[in-house]
């Protein structure tokens, strides 16, 4: 009864001797014991018993009798069979004799049925006979697919949308919202290929309204604020489609959570410098300080809104440059062959 059990929310629990079953998705996933599973079932059955005794004494009496049988299982007066059926294959029952074989434990692997695959969201959706998969329809449609929450691993839905940014290009926005723990994530991917040249965007922040400008920071883009002697490397924060204020706040949160400047590893001098930097960054966010904001994207897939478009913005400078060998290496372009690969000589191996 003390064996540890991992039961996912899509697993079914059965005790054939009592003709008892806990259906899939009726309870959340849990790490517990066999006794804990039985106690949880007893609590669920006892929850509405007072109401049943008042409305239907016969049904309440039968449930009381069944609850008594469940409680007797914990005393193990006679052997019984405990079965976990998990189509996802992620449930577990402890083997107390490991690494030796447990004669009382049998693990069986099987191929999922189409119904089980559909229940887990693994079945391929049927193609619509109409032209619903056309490019124009995809631009106007929010696609949704099943995934797991990165925090609690509960099933969640991820929404994906193709968005056209005016005077730039198409991007793919993906957002996940977990109903179980409330965790939210969003990510932006470029909808096109890597540009022939890199892009360097220099913007002078002169007014609080500049904070409302739309900004697309790809995962290959680095950010620099020379007046604050601050630089954010490529890959940090991932891809984001937000406002300039939103990006600066994300940078502020990232710096505040740096474990090397907090807790036991910090020193008074480091903490003082960190607080000074955060104060100056907050002044930039509030529009109290004029500064230069630089985005450098070797892939050319980042963007900062020009509010004067299609005219030139006097405070915004966009430069295109030839990538260095090292930048091409970081993007994986040096070993990429896009022309003449059909006639390439066979390998000598």
Rosetta blueprint (number, residue, H / E / L):
1 X L
2 X L
3 X L
4 X E
5 X E
6 X E
7 X E
8 X L
9 X L
10 X L
11 X E
12 X E
13 X E
14 X E
15 X E
16 X H
17 X H
18 X H
19 X L
20 X E
21 X E
22 X E
23 X L
24 X L
25 X L
26 X L
27 X L
28 X L
29 X L
30 X E
31 X E
32 X E
33 X E
34 X H
35 X H
36 X H
37 X H
38 X H
39 X H
40 X H
41 X H
42 X H
43 X H
44 X H
45 X H
46 X H
47 X L
48 X L
49 X H
50 X H
51 X H
52 X H
53 X H
54 X H
55 X H
56 X L
57 X H
58 X H
59 X H
60 X H
61 X H
62 X H
63 X H
64 X H
65 X H
66 X H
67 X H
68 X H
69 X H
70 X H
71 X H
72 X H
73 X H
74 X L
75 X L
76 X L
77 X L
78 X L
79 X L
80 X L
81 X L
82 X L
83 X E
84 X E
85 X E
86 X E
87 X L
88 X L
89 X L
90 X L
91 X L
92 X E
93 X E
94 X L
95 X L
96 X L
97 X L
98 X L
99 X L
100 X L
101 X L
102 X L
103 X L
104 X L
105 X L
106 X L
107 X L
108 X L
109 X L
110 X L
111 X L
112 X L
113 X L
114 X H
115 X H
116 X H
117 X H
118 X H
119 X H
120 X L
121 X L
122 X L
123 X L
124 X L
125 X L
126 X L
127 X L
128 X L
129 X L
130 X L
131 X L
132 X L
133 X L
134 X L
135 X H
136 X H
137 X H
138 X H
139 X H
140 X H
141 X L
142 X L
143 X E
144 X E
145 X E
146 X E
147 X E
148 X E
149 X L
150 X L
151 X L
152 X L
153 X L
154 X L
155 X E
156 X E
157 X E
158 X E
159 X E
160 X E
161 X E
162 X E
163 X E
164 X E
165 X L
166 X L
167 X L
168 X L
169 X L
170 X E
171 X E
172 X E
173 X E
174 X E
175 X E
176 X E
177 X E
178 X L
179 X L
180 X L
181 X L
182 X L
183 X L
184 X E
185 X E
186 X E
187 X E
188 X E
189 X E
190 X E
191 X L
192 X L
193 X L
194 X L
195 X L
196 X L
197 X L
198 X E
199 X E
200 X E
201 X E
202 X E
203 X E
204 X E
205 X E
206 X L
207 X L
208 X H
209 X H
210 X H
211 X H
212 X H
213 X L
214 X E
215 X E
216 X E
217 X E
218 X L
219 X L
220 X L
221 X E
222 X E
223 X E
224 X E
225 X E
226 X H
227 X H
228 X H
229 X L
230 X E
231 X E
232 X E
233 X L
234 X L
235 X L
236 X L
237 X L
238 X L
239 X L
240 X E
241 X E
242 X E
243 X E
244 X H
245 X H
246 X H
247 X H
248 X H
249 X H
250 X H
251 X H
252 X H
253 X H
254 X H
255 X H
256 X H
257 X L
258 X L
259 X H
260 X H
261 X H
262 X L
263 X H
264 X H
265 X H
266 X L
267 X L
268 X H
269 X H
270 X H
271 X H
272 X H
273 X H
274 X H
275 X H
276 X H
277 X H
278 X H
279 X H
280 X H
281 X H
282 X H
283 X H
284 X H
285 X H
286 X L
287 X L
288 X L
289 X L
290 X L
291 X E
292 X E
293 X E
294 X E
295 X E
296 X E
297 X E
298 X L
299 X L
300 X L
301 X L
302 X L
303 X E
304 X E
305 X L
306 X L
307 X L
308 X L
309 X L
310 X L
311 X L
312 X L
313 X L
314 X L
315 X L
316 X E
317 X E
318 X E
319 X E
320 X E
321 X E
322 X L
323 X L
324 X L
325 X H
326 X H
327 X H
328 X H
329 X H
330 X H
331 X L
332 X L
333 X L
334 X L
335 X L
336 X L
337 X L
338 X L
339 X L
340 X L
341 X H
342 X H
343 X H
344 X L
345 X L
346 X L
347 X L
348 X L
349 X L
